Amino acid sequence: MNCGYGEKLIIYFYGEAAESLKAGVEKHLAGCAECRGELAALLAAEERLSALSAGPSEDSVAAVMRAARAAVSRGRGFNLNWGEALLSGALASLLAVVFAFSGRGASADLAWNSGLDSGMDSVEYSMYQTQSDLTSASGDWEYSYSALEDEGQRLESKA
């Protein structure tokens, strides 16, 4: 579409065009066969899409309901698989024993006195040292800049 009415045609198709644009598009459609074809294609696509149902077919709904009813009728009551229940209980007991005895030899202060704490202290010290270095460096820069401003003013006053 080389006529430049592509977006205008879509706005017109969806009914969002102002009256002046609507009149201009209708006038253009009278003389442009390509735009009339595009509008017809848009209308056909909308009809095909609206013909499709949003939900599943009645046959598929009926098949799902039959399968659900059959599953419910087979599974009425409580079915206990003793093998699975015993295996689950044994595994839970084993995990409880492992967790109960896994920390027996370790002291309560193990985590508190670990190297992690001292490592964090050195990181914290490094951060404070860097912050101090940056502060002193910026102070030096400000002093130097102030001296440059003073020198510039002195040279201007001489000139």
C-alpha positions in Angstrom: 0.0 0.0 0.0 1.8 3.0 -1.3 -0.9 5.6 -0.8 -0.1 6.2 2.9 -3.5 5.3 4.2 -2.5 2.1 6.0 -2.8 3.4 9.6 -5.8 5.6 8.7 -7.5 2.6 7.2 -7.0 0.6 10.4 -8.3 3.4 12.6 -11.3 3.7 10.3 -11.8 -0.1 10.4 -11.9 -0.2 14.2 -14.3 2.8 14.4 -11.8 5.0 16.2 -11.5 7.7 13.5 -12.8 11.2 14.1 -15.5 12.5 11.7 -13.0 14.4 9.5 -10.7 11.4 9.2 -13.6 9.1 8.6 -14.9 11.3 5.7 -11.4 11.5 4.3 -10.9 7.7 4.3 -14.3 7.1 2.8 -13.5 9.6 0.0 -10.1 7.9 -0.5 -11.7 4.4 -0.6 -13.9 5.5 -3.5 -10.8 6.0 -5.6 -8.3 3.5 -4.3 -8.9 -0.2 -5.2 -5.9 -1.4 -3.1 -7.3 0.2 0.1 -10.8 -1.3 -0.7 -9.1 -4.7 -1.0 -7.3 -4.2 2.3 -10.5 -3.2 4.0 -12.2 -6.3 2.6 -9.4 -8.5 3.9 -9.7 -6.9 7.4 -13.4 -7.6 7.4 -13.0 -11.2 6.2 -10.3 -11.8 8.9 -12.6 -10.4 11.6 -15.5 -12.6 10.4 -13.3 -15.7 10.5 -12.0 -14.9 14.0 -15.5 -14.2 15.4 -16.7 -17.5 13.9 -14.2 -19.4 16.0 -15.6 -20.2 19.4 -13.5 -19.1 22.4 -14.2 -22.3 24.3 -13.7 -26.0 23.6 -16.1 -28.0 21.5 -19.0 -29.8 23.1 -17.5 -33.2 22.2 -14.2 -32.4 24.0 -16.1 -31.2 27.1 -18.2 -34.3 27.2 -15.0 -36.5 26.8 -13.3 -34.8 29.7 -16.4 -35.1 31.9 -16.7 -38.8 31.2 -13.0 -39.3 32.1 -13.4 -37.3 35.3 -16.5 -39.3 36.3 -14.7 -42.6 35.6 -11.7 -41.5 37.7 -13.9 -40.5 40.6 -15.9 -43.7 40.6 -12.7 -45.8 40.6 -11.1 -43.9 43.4 -13.8 -43.7 45.9 -12.5 -44.2 49.5 -9.0 -44.0 50.9 -6.5 -46.2 49.1 -3.4 -46.8 51.2 -0.3 -48.2 49.6 1.5 -49.7 52.5 4.9 -50.0 50.7 5.0 -46.3 49.9 3.9 -45.4 53.5 6.6 -47.5 55.1 9.3 -46.2 52.8 8.3 -42.6 53.5 8.3 -43.2 57.2 11.8 -44.9 57.1 13.2 -42.0 55.1 11.8 -39.4 57.5 13.2 -41.3 60.5 16.6 -41.5 58.8 16.7 -37.8 58.1 15.6 -37.0 61.7 18.5 -39.1 63.0 21.0 -37.6 60.7 20.0 -34.0 61.6 19.9 -34.9 65.3 23.4 -36.2 65.4 25.1 -34.1 62.7 26.0 -31.2 65.0 27.1 -33.2 68.1 30.8 -32.6 67.9 30.7 -28.9 67.1 30.8 -26.2 69.8 28.1 -23.6 69.9 30.7 -20.8 69.3 31.8 -22.4 66.0 29.9 -19.9 63.8 30.7 -16.9 66.0 34.4 -17.5 66.1 34.8 -18.6 62.5 37.1 -16.9 60.1 34.1 -15.3 58.4 33.8 -12.8 61.2 37.4 -11.8 61.1 37.3 -11.6 57.4 34.4 -9.2 57.6 36.3 -7.0 60.0 39.1 -6.6 57.5 36.7 -5.8 54.8 35.0 -3.2 57.0 38.4 -1.7 57.9 39.3 -1.5 54.2 36.1 0.3 53.4 36.7 2.9 56.1 40.3 3.3 55.0 39.2 3.9 51.4 36.6 6.3 52.5 39.2 8.2 54.5 41.6 8.3 51.6 38.9 9.6 49.2 37.9 12.3 51.7 41.5 13.5 52.1 42.1 13.4 48.4 39.0 15.5 47.7 40.1 18.0 50.3 43.5 18.3 48.6 41.8 18.8 45.2 39.5 21.5 46.6 42.5 23.3 48.2 44.4 23.1 44.9 41.4 24.3 42.9 40.9 27.2 45.4 44.6 28.1 44.9 44.1 28.1 41.1 41.0 30.4 41.5 43.0 32.8 43.7 45.8 32.8 41.1 43.4 33.5 38.3 41.8 36.4 40.2 45.2 37.8 40.9 46.2 37.7 37.2 42.9 39.3 36.2 43.4 42.1 38.6 46.8 42.8 37.2 45.5 42.9 33.6 
